């Protein structure tokens, strides 16, 4: 079994909002990396679907990205980030760096 991930995942457990066309649904962002997310939602999705995700990794700083669903095991799904503004990408990288630093300093 080989590893396909390029970047490490950080558990976040944050509320988010998924959107596909005119449909929106709440979701729970379980973990996130610079290239993808794993989340839980009741929004029906299948592999290949493109969704919009809005989440707050830091209070008061919403982050929006476009996802492509790559794995579904309802109600959980995995998706790769296909587009994100440069500002949101910088915020995500900063949040992940902070989280990784905190995790290492605990050990």
C-alpha positions in Angstrom: 0.0 0.0 0.0 1.6 3.2 -1.1 1.2 6.7 0.1 -0.5 9.1 -2.3 -0.5 12.2 -0.1 2.0 15.0 -0.9 1.3 17.0 2.3 0.4 16.2 5.8 -3.2 16.4 7.1 -4.2 18.4 10.1 -7.3 17.5 12.1 -9.5 20.6 12.5 -13.0 19.6 13.4 -14.5 22.9 12.1 -18.0 23.7 10.8 -18.2 24.6 7.1 -20.7 25.1 4.3 -20.8 23.1 1.1 -22.4 24.4 -2.1 -23.2 22.7 -5.4 -25.2 24.8 -7.8 -28.2 26.2 -5.9 -27.9 23.6 -3.1 -26.1 24.4 0.2 -25.6 22.2 3.2 -23.7 22.4 6.5 -20.6 20.2 6.8 -18.0 19.3 9.3 -14.4 19.6 8.1 -12.6 16.7 9.7 -9.1 17.3 8.4 -7.4 19.5 5.9 -4.0 19.6 4.0 -2.7 22.1 1.4 -4.1 19.9 -1.3 -7.4 18.5 0.0 -10.0 18.0 2.7 -11.9 15.2 4.4 -15.4 16.2 5.5 -18.7 14.9 6.6 -22.0 16.2 5.1 -25.5 15.1 4.2 -25.2 16.8 0.8 -25.3 14.1 -1.8 -22.0 14.0 -3.8 -20.3 11.5 -6.1 -16.8 11.2 -7.4 -16.0 13.9 -9.9 -18.5 16.4 -8.5 -17.2 20.0 -8.0 -18.3 21.7 -4.8 -17.7 25.1 -3.2 -16.5 24.9 0.5 -16.5 27.8 2.9 -14.9 27.2 6.3 -13.4 29.1 9.2 -10.1 27.6 10.3 -9.5 30.7 12.3 -12.4 32.5 13.9 -13.7 35.4 11.8 -11.5 34.5 8.8 -13.6 32.6 6.3 -11.8 30.6 3.6 -13.4 29.5 0.4 -12.2 26.9 -2.1 -13.4 24.8 -5.0 -13.2 21.1 -4.5 -13.4 18.0 -6.6 -14.8 14.9 -4.9 -12.3 12.0 -5.1 -13.7 9.6 -2.4 -17.1 9.0 -1.0 -18.2 6.8 1.9 -21.4 8.5 3.0 -21.6 10.7 5.0 -17.9 11.3 4.7 -16.1 12.4 1.6 -12.6 13.3 0.5 -11.9 16.0 -2.0 -8.9 17.7 -3.6 -8.7 21.5 -3.7 -8.8 22.5 -7.3 -8.9 26.3 -6.9 -8.5 28.9 -4.2 -7.6 32.6 -4.1 -3.9 33.4 -3.3 -5.0 35.1 0.0 -7.0 32.0 1.1 -4.1 29.7 0.1 -1.7 31.8 2.1 -4.1 31.7 5.1 -4.4 27.9 4.8 -0.7 27.4 4.6 -0.2 29.7 7.7 -2.9 27.8 9.7 -1.4 24.4 8.8 2.1 25.6 9.8 0.8 26.8 13.1 -1.1 23.6 13.7 2.0 21.4 12.8 4.2 23.5 15.2 1.7 23.1 18.0 1.5 19.3 17.4 5.3 19.0 17.5 5.7 21.1 20.6 3.4 18.8 22.5 5.6 15.8 22.1 
